[in-house]
Amino acid sequence: MRIKKRKRLAKSKMTKVQRIRGFLTTVSIFLLIILYWLGAFYGTEWLYTSINKRPSVVVVQLINSLGGMFLWGLTMAFLGRFFRSKQMLFFKTMVQAIQSMSRGDFNVSVDNNPHGGPFVELVDSINNMAVELGQLEKMRQEFISNVSHEIQSPLTSISGFSRAIQNEQITPAERKHYLEIIEAESTRLSKLSDNLLKLSSLESQHHPFEPKSYRLDKQIRNHILACEPQWVDKDIEMDVELEEITLIADEDLLSQVWTNLIHNAIKFTPNGGMIGVHLTSSGKEAVIRISNNGEGISEEDQAHIFERFYKADKSRNRTSGGNGLGLSIVKKITEMHQGTIIVESLPEEKTTFTVRLPLLE
C-alpha cells in the first residue's frame, strides 16, 4: 500500500512539473516569436537606412513578417534536428533493452528522459518487466538445481547399493539391508515426483476446486486418529480441542494440509513429547493451531520455511525422507481458500503452525 501511494504521489508530482514546463515552453515560444519579429523589423530598418530607400508600408510589413517566419523556421529546424537525434537515441536504447530481454539477459535498465515526456510510463514498465523476469529466471534456475539435487541423491544411492548386491560375498542380512535402502530411496523418488506434479497442478489455475459444506472438526479428528500408530509408537501426548465448526471448502485439498502438518508435528516431536491440535472460531474465520515441542525453528528459517525445497534442517530432512515441498503445497492450498498460514517457534521449546480459513456462507 505504501509503495502504491508513493507511486501515485510521484506521478502527481511529475504531472505538475510537466504542466509547469509546458506553460514555460509556451511563454518561451511566444517571446521568441516577438524577438524574431523585432529582429526582422530593426534589421530591415537598418537596411533601408543604409541604402537610403524605403518601400511602401505594405511591403515593409510583408518583409518583416516573412523575415520573422524565416528566422523562426530556421530555429525550429535546428531544434527539431537536435531533439530528433536525442529521441532516436532514446528509442534505440529501449529497443536494445527489449532485444536483450528477448535473448534472456534481464540485467538491463533504461534511463528515463530527465525532462519527462509521454514515454516515462513505458520506460518504467520496461524496467519493472526486466526486474520481474530476472526474478522469475532466478527462481527457475534454482528450481531446476533443487530438483536435480533431490533426484541425484536417491539415484546415487540406488545405483551404489544395486552394485553392492551383485557381490556374491555379502551376507543375506546385508543384502536385505541394501534392498531396504533401495526401496526407501525409490519411495522417496516417487514422493518427490508426486509432490512436484501436485504443486504444478495447484499453480496451473486448472486444478479442480470443489468447495462444499462439511464438518472441519470431524475431518481433523479423523486425521489425528489415522496417525495414531505413529504418535503412540513415540509415546507422544496429544492435546486435542476441536470446536464444532462447519466449513465451506474443498475437503480433499484441505485433507492434504492437515496430513502434512500433523505428520510433520509427529516427525519432529521427540519421544515422550506433546502435540497440540486446537480448532476455534473467531466469528468470521476458523483458526487451526497445530503445535509441538522439540528443537524449534530459527527466525532465519521461519522466513523461508514455505519456499520450495527449503529445509530448515537439511540432514534431518534427508534422513526422514522430506523433500521440502510439503509446506509449499500447504501454503498454496491455504491461499486457494483465501486463508493464511504462519509459523511461530521458540528454539528448544515450541513450534506452532496457525491456519486461518474464512467461514464463507
N, C-alpha and C positions, 0 to 999 in steps of 0.2 A: 504494500500500500504506500509506503514511504517513497519507494522508487518511482511509482506511477505519479505520485504527487510532485516529486522533483522534476519529472519529465514534463508534466503539464506546466509547472512554473517556468521551466527553461524555455518551453515552446512559446508561452505567453510573452516572456521577456524578449525572445527573438522576434516575435511578431511586432512588438512595439518598436524595437530597433529598426526593423525593416521599414516600418511606416515613417519613422523619423528620417531614415536615409532616403526614402522615396521623395519625401517633401523637400529635403535639402537638394536632391538631384533636380527636381522640377524648378526650384528657385535658381539654381546654378545655370540651368539651360536658358531660363528667361533672361537672366543677367548677361549671359554670353551672347544671346541674340542682340540685346541692346548694345553691348560693347562692339559687336561686329558692325551693326548699323552705324554707330557713331564713328567707328574707324573708317568705314566706306565714305561717310559724309565728309569728315575732315580730310581724308585722303584726296577726294575729288575736288574739294575746295582749294587745297594746296595746288593741285594740278591746274585748275582753272586760273588761279592767280599766276602761276609760273608761265603759262602760255598766253596769258592776258586775253583769254577768250572764254565766254560762258554761254552754254546752250540755253534753250528755253527751260522753264521751270519743270514742265512735264518730263523732259528728257533727263533733267538732273535727278528728279525723284526716281525715275526708272533705273538710271545708272546706280544710284545709291542702293536701291532695293536688290538689284541683281548682284551688286558687289557684296552686300551683306550675306545674300544667299550663297554666293560662291565661297566666301570665307567659311561660312557655316558648313557647307558641303565638304570642303577640304578637311575641316576638323573632324567631322563625323566619319569620313573615310579613314582617317588616321586612327581614331579611337576604335572604330569598328574592326580594323585590321589587328590592332593591339589586343582587344578583348577577345576577338575570334580565335587568335592563336592561343591565348590562355585557356579559353573554353575548350578548344580542341585537345589541349594537353590534359585538361581536367577529365574529359570524356575518355581519352586514351588510357588514363590511369584507372578509371572504373572498368573499362573493357579488359585491361590486363589483369585486374584483380579477379574478375569473373572467370577469365580463362585459366588463371592459376587454380581457382577452386574447382573448375571442371577437371583439372588434372590431378586433383587430390591434395593440393597444397592449400591448407586453410590458414596458414600463418601469414595472412595478408591484412592490410589496413589501408583504407583510402582516407587521405586527409581532406577534411571538409573545406569548402570555399570560405575563407575568412570573412567575406562580405555577404555571407548568407546566400540567398537566391532560391530558385524553385527546386533545386536538387539536394537540399540539405537532408530531407527525409529519406531520399533514395540512397544517399551515401550512408546514413545511419543504418538503414535496413541492410545494405551490403555488409557493413562491418559487423552488425549483430548476427547476420546469417553465417559469416565466416567463423565467428566465435562459437556459435551453437553447433555448426557442422564439425568444427575442430573437436569439440567435446564429445560429439557422437562418435567420431572416428577413434578417439582415445578409448572410449568405452567399448567399441567394437574390438579393438586390438587387445584390450585387457580381457574381454570375454573369450576371445579365441585362445589367448595364452592360458587362461584359467581352465578352459575346457580341455586343452591339450595336456596340461599338467595333471588334471584329475583322471584323464583316460590313461595317460602314460604310466602312472604309478601302479594301478592294478594289472595292466598288461605286462609290465616288467615282472611283477610277482608271479603271474600265471605262467609266463614263459620260463622263468627260472625254476620254479618248482615242477613244471612239466618235464624239464630236462633231468631234474633230480630223481623223479620217479622212474626214469628209464634205467637208472643204475640198479643192477640186479643184486648188489651187495647190501642195499638198505633193508632194514627190518620191516616186518608188516606194520608195526606200530608207527614207524617213521613215515611209511607210505600212506597210512591212514591220516597222519597229521598233515602231510603235504596236500593230500586230496581235500581235506577240510579247509585249508588255506585257499586253494584254488576255487572251491565252491563259494567261500566268503567273498573273494575278490570278484568273482563272476556276479554274485548278488549285488555287490557294490556298483559294478558297471551297469547292471540292469536298472538299479535305483537311480543312478545318475541320468541315464537315458530317459527314464520315465519322468523325472523331475524337470529335465530340460524341455521335453515335449509339453509337459503340463504348464510350465511357465510361459513357453512360447504361445500356447493356445490361449492362456489368460490375457496376454498382452496383445493378441491379434484383433481384439474387439469382436471376434466371431464366436467366442466360446459361449455355449448355451448358458443362459442365465434365467432360471425359472423360480422366481420367488413364490412362496406360499406360506400360509399361516400354520405355525406349529409351536409346540411347547419347547422352548430353549432349555429349560431346566432338565427336562427328561432326556434331551439329546446329550447334554454334558454328563449327566449321571450315567447314561449308558456307556459313554466313552471311558469314564473312570472305572466302571465295572469290567469293561473289556480289557483294561490294562491291569486288572487285579493280580494276575500271576507275577507280573514284573515288580510291582511295588511290595507285594508280600514277600517275594524272594529276597528283597533288600531290606526287609523289616522296616519299611517306611510307614510313618503315621500319617494318615490322610485326614485333613481338617476341611470338611466339605459343608458349605452353607449355600443352598440354592433357593432363591426366591422364585415363586411360581410366576413365570413370565411367558407370554405368548408373543412370538416374533414373526414378522413377515420377511422372509429371506430365502435364499437358495440353500436348502437343508444339506444337500450333498457337498456344496462348496465349503460351507461353514464346518462341516464334519472334518474336513482336512485341516482346518485351523485348530480345532480342539485336539485332534490326534497329534499334530505336530507339537503343540505347546505342552501337552501332558506328557508325551514321550520324552521331550527334552527335559522336563522337570524331573522325571524319574531317572533319566540317564545321568544327570549332573548332581543328583542328591546323594550324599554319602549314605552308607548303610546305617540304619537306625535314625535317619533324618526325618524331616517333616515337609509335607507338601500341602499348601492351602489352595482350595478352589472355592471362590466366592462369587456368587451372582446376585446382583442387586439392581434395582430400578431407581432412576432419578427423575421419573416423570416422562421425559422426552427421549430417554435413551436407556439401553441396558448396559450395565457395567460388569465386565467379567475380569476378575483378578486371579491369576494363576501364579503362585509363589512357591519358592523352595529355598531351603538353606543350603549352604555349600561354599564353594570358593568365591562366588560372585563374579561380576563382570566389571572391568575397569572403565573409567569415564571415557578413555580414548576408544575402547572397543564399543561402548554403548552408542557412540556417534555413527558407527559403521555396521552395526550388528544386522541390519536389514538389507545390506547390499549383497548382491550375488557373489557367491563363493567366498564371502568373508568368514573367517574363522577366528573367534576370539582366542582359542587355544588350539593351535594347528596340530600339535602332537596328539592331544586328547581326541579331537575330531577324527583324526586319521585312524586311531585305534578303534574308535567306536563306530566307524563307518559313515560318518557325516560327510556331506559334500558342500555345505554352505549355501544350499538353495532353499531349504525348508522355510526359513524365516522370510525370505524374499517372496515365496508363494503365499505365506500367511499375510504379509503386508498387502500384497496385490489383491487377494480375496477380500480383505477388510475394506480396502479402498473402493472395491467394486460395490460394496454395500453402503457406501458413503460414511464409513466408520473410520476410526483411528486406532492405532496401537502404539504404545510407548513401553519402554523398559526402564525400570529403576533398580539399581543394585548397589549394595554396600559390600565391599570386599570382605570375605570370610564370614558374612552374616546372612544376607537375604537378597534374593533376586525376584522381582515381581514384574510380570507382563500384564499390562492393563489394556483390555479391548473395550472400546465403546461403540455400540451399534445403535442407530436411531430406531425408535419404536414407531414405524410407519403405520398409518391407519389404512 
